[in-house]
Amino acid sequence: MVAALLGPALVLVAAFVVAPVGYALWLSLTNKTLTGFGAQTPKFVGLANYRQLLTSGDFGHSLRLTAEFIVFSAILGQFLLGLLAALLLTQTGIRLKGVFGGAILLPMVVPEVVASLAWASMLAPGTLGTLNRGFATVGVDPVSWLQRYPMAAIIIVNTWRGIAFAMIMFQAAIEGISREVLEAARIDGAGVWQVLRHVTLPLIRGPVFLFLLLTTITTSSVFGLVYFLTQGGPGQQTQVTSIYIYQHSFRFFQLGLGSAASVILLGIVLVLGVTYVRLARVEV
């Protein structure tokens, strides 16, 4: 009975998770390319691709940018703003909560490509950009936002898109806390900050680390947003690992090297995932 119930799910996991990961791992050990002799008759090269990546300054740079992107847009930006939005929506007596919640949910339902192109239009240089035209009305000179502040731009846009998911998770968790517990803390003289720090956050510890796990996974693999805004530039200022993998796999046709980079990124995310689970004290 159990096998019959789990069978279809296991088949799907094997087909869409295990098989692609296994194929990527095999490719990472070869000199597979999209063109030339390596495309038809790839050769086994062992750990050569991994040695090349681990001694490459460009790959190390992309990992540092990915870490910065995750920390500032996901762990700090989405977490803090999503928690703040959830706290506001769970308070009584606040007017227009539905409008506020709907406005935050809107970026989540907009396709990534559409959102990226909209922000690219708004941040375009000169008077082409919506933001610069607005500043021009008050006498502020136009700024090339995506050229001068590219990393800050993709962090802000990714934060904007991810707040809704954080808000939904934290709002559900906060609403699950017993009102009696919160009232008892207030009766004992706890202020707003003390209730948040010593009551609310400890009681939603599991959802918090689950969110951090999920947002780390999704942010580490963000591609479309960065590609349509900056394409990894100017130079290599926003060449996060997903862009690095794309460029080496499909622009330089080095599928083996790109697969090795993917496997390394997967390994890092797995380590972070295990760390989050241990911190949350969730049994898997």
C-alpha positions in Angstrom: 0.0 0.0 0.0 2.8 2.4 1.0 4.8 1.5 -2.2 1.7 2.2 -4.3 1.2 5.6 -2.8 4.9 6.6 -2.9 5.6 5.0 -6.3 4.4 7.8 -8.6 6.1 10.5 -6.5 9.4 8.5 -6.4 9.2 8.1 -10.2 8.8 11.9 -10.6 11.7 12.6 -8.2 13.9 10.2 -10.0 13.0 11.6 -13.5 13.2 15.3 -12.7 15.7 15.5 -9.8 18.0 12.5 -9.5 18.5 11.9 -13.3 19.3 15.6 -14.1 21.7 15.8 -11.1 23.4 12.5 -12.2 23.7 13.7 -15.8 25.2 17.0 -14.6 27.7 15.2 -12.4 28.7 13.0 -15.4 29.1 16.0 -17.7 31.2 17.8 -15.1 33.8 14.9 -15.4 34.1 15.3 -19.2 35.2 17.9 -21.7 31.7 18.0 -23.2 31.1 21.0 -25.4 28.2 22.3 -27.6 30.4 22.4 -30.8 33.5 20.7 -32.1 34.9 17.3 -31.3 33.8 17.6 -27.6 30.2 17.7 -28.7 30.2 14.3 -30.4 32.9 12.4 -28.6 33.4 13.9 -25.1 36.3 12.5 -23.2 36.5 11.7 -19.5 38.8 14.3 -17.8 38.2 13.4 -14.2 38.4 16.4 -11.8 40.1 18.7 -14.3 37.0 21.0 -14.6 36.8 21.3 -10.8 40.5 22.1 -10.5 40.1 24.8 -13.1 37.2 26.3 -11.3 38.7 26.2 -7.9 41.8 28.0 -9.2 39.9 30.5 -11.2 39.6 34.0 -9.9 36.4 34.6 -12.0 34.6 31.6 -10.5 35.6 32.7 -7.0 34.4 36.2 -7.8 31.0 34.8 -8.9 30.6 32.9 -5.7 31.4 36.0 -3.6 28.8 37.9 -5.6 26.3 35.1 -5.1 26.9 35.1 -1.3 26.4 38.9 -1.3 23.3 38.6 -3.3 21.8 36.0 -1.0 22.7 37.8 2.2 21.5 41.3 1.3 18.5 40.4 -0.8 17.2 37.2 0.8 18.4 36.8 4.3 18.3 40.5 5.2 16.0 42.2 2.7 13.2 39.7 2.2 13.3 38.3 5.8 13.2 41.7 7.6 10.7 43.4 5.3 8.5 40.3 5.1 8.5 39.9 8.9 7.6 43.6 9.3 4.8 43.3 6.8 3.5 40.1 8.5 3.6 41.8 11.9 1.6 44.8 10.6 -1.0 42.5 8.9 -1.5 40.6 12.2 -2.2 43.7 14.2 -5.7 44.7 15.0 -7.0 48.2 14.3 -4.9 48.8 11.2 -6.9 50.2 8.3 -6.6 49.2 4.7 -4.8 46.0 5.6 -6.2 44.3 2.5 -4.9 47.0 0.2 -1.5 46.8 1.9 -1.3 43.1 1.6 -2.4 43.1 -2.0 0.2 45.6 -3.0 2.9 43.4 -1.4 1.6 40.3 -3.2 1.6 41.9 -6.6 5.3 41.5 -7.3 5.0 37.8 -6.6 2.4 37.2 -9.3 4.2 39.2 -12.0 6.4 37.0 -14.2 10.1 37.4 -13.6 10.8 38.5 -17.2 8.0 41.1 -17.1 9.2 42.4 -13.7 12.8 42.6 -14.9 12.0 44.5 -18.0 9.8 46.9 -16.1 12.6 47.7 -13.7 15.1 47.9 -16.6 12.8 50.5 -18.2 12.4 52.4 -14.9 16.2 52.4 -14.3 17.3 53.1 -17.9 20.0 55.8 -18.3 19.4 59.4 -19.3 15.8 60.6 -19.8 14.8 57.2 -21.1 14.3 55.9 -17.6 11.1 56.6 -15.7 13.0 57.2 -12.5 15.3 59.8 -14.1 12.3 61.6 -15.7 10.7 61.9 -12.3 13.9 63.3 -10.8 14.3 65.7 -13.7 11.0 67.4 -12.7 12.7 68.5 -9.5 16.0 69.4 -11.1 18.0 66.3 -10.3 20.5 65.2 -13.0 19.9 61.8 -14.6 21.8 58.8 -13.2 22.9 55.7 -15.0 21.5 53.4 -12.2 22.4 50.0 -13.7 25.9 51.2 -14.7 26.8 52.9 -11.4 24.9 50.7 -8.9 24.3 47.4 -10.6 24.6 45.1 -7.6 22.4 47.4 -5.5 19.8 47.4 -8.3 19.5 43.6 -8.6 19.4 43.3 -4.7 16.6 45.8 -4.5 14.6 44.1 -7.3 15.0 40.6 -5.9 14.0 41.8 -2.4 10.9 43.5 -3.9 9.9 40.2 -5.6 10.5 38.1 -2.5 8.8 40.0 0.3 5.4 38.5 -0.5 6.5 34.9 0.1 8.2 35.9 3.4 5.1 37.8 4.5 2.7 34.8 3.7 4.9 32.4 5.7 5.4 34.6 8.7 1.8 35.8 8.8 0.6 32.2 8.9 3.1 31.4 11.6 2.3 34.4 13.8 -1.4 33.9 13.5 -0.8 30.3 14.8 0.6 31.7 18.1 -1.9 31.5 21.0 -3.3 34.9 21.9 -3.1 34.0 25.5 0.6 33.6 25.3 1.0 37.1 23.9 -1.4 38.7 26.3 0.4 37.0 29.3 3.7 38.5 28.1 2.1 42.0 27.8 0.5 41.6 31.3 4.0 40.7 32.7 5.2 44.1 31.4 6.9 43.0 28.1 7.1 45.8 25.5 6.7 45.4 21.8 10.3 44.6 21.2 10.5 42.2 24.1 7.4 40.3 22.9 8.9 40.0 19.4 12.3 38.9 20.6 11.4 36.6 23.5 8.0 35.3 22.4 7.1 35.7 18.7 10.5 34.8 17.1 11.2 31.7 19.3 7.7 30.4 18.5 8.1 30.8 14.8 11.7 29.5 14.7 10.7 26.6 12.4 9.0 28.7 9.7 11.8 31.3 9.9 14.5 28.7 9.1 12.3 27.0 6.5 12.0 30.4 4.8 15.7 31.0 4.9 16.3 27.5 3.4 13.8 28.1 0.6 14.9 31.6 -0.2 18.6 30.7 -0.2 17.9 27.9 -2.8 15.8 30.2 -5.0 18.1 33.2 -4.8 21.2 31.2 -5.5 19.6 30.1 -8.8 18.1 33.5 -9.9 19.0 34.0 -13.5 16.3 35.9 -15.5 16.2 38.9 -13.2 20.0 39.4 -13.4 20.2 38.6 -17.0 17.5 41.0 -18.2 18.7 43.8 -15.9 22.5 43.7 -16.3 23.5 40.5 -18.1 26.2 40.1 -15.4 27.8 43.5 -16.1 29.0 46.1 -16.3 32.2 44.0 -16.6 31.7 41.3 -14.0 30.1 43.4 -11.3 26.9 41.3 -11.2 28.2 38.0 -12.6 26.6 35.8 -10.0 27.2 32.1 -10.3 24.0 31.4 -12.3 25.2 33.9 -14.9 28.7 32.4 -14.8 27.3 29.0 -15.5 25.1 30.2 -18.4 28.0 32.1 -20.0 30.4 29.2 -19.9 27.8 26.6 -21.0 26.0 28.5 -23.8 28.2 31.4 -24.8 31.6 29.7 -24.6 30.0 26.2 -25.2 31.9 24.6 -22.3 29.1 22.3 -21.0 31.5 20.2 -18.9 32.9 23.3 -17.1 29.4 24.8 -16.6 28.2 21.5 -15.2 31.1 21.4 -12.7 30.2 24.9 -11.6 26.6 23.8 -11.1 27.6 20.8 -9.0 29.8 23.0 -6.8 26.9 25.5 -6.3 24.6 22.6 -5.5 27.0 21.3 -2.9 27.2 24.7 -1.2 23.4 25.0 -1.1 23.1 21.5 0.3 25.6 22.4 3.1 23.6 25.6 3.9 20.4 23.6 3.8 21.7 21.1 6.4 22.9 24.0 8.5 19.5 25.6 8.5 17.8 22.4 9.4 20.2 21.8 12.3 19.7 25.4 13.6 15.9 25.0 13.4 16.2 21.6 15.2 13.9 20.0 12.7 14.1 16.3 12.3 14.4 15.1 8.7 
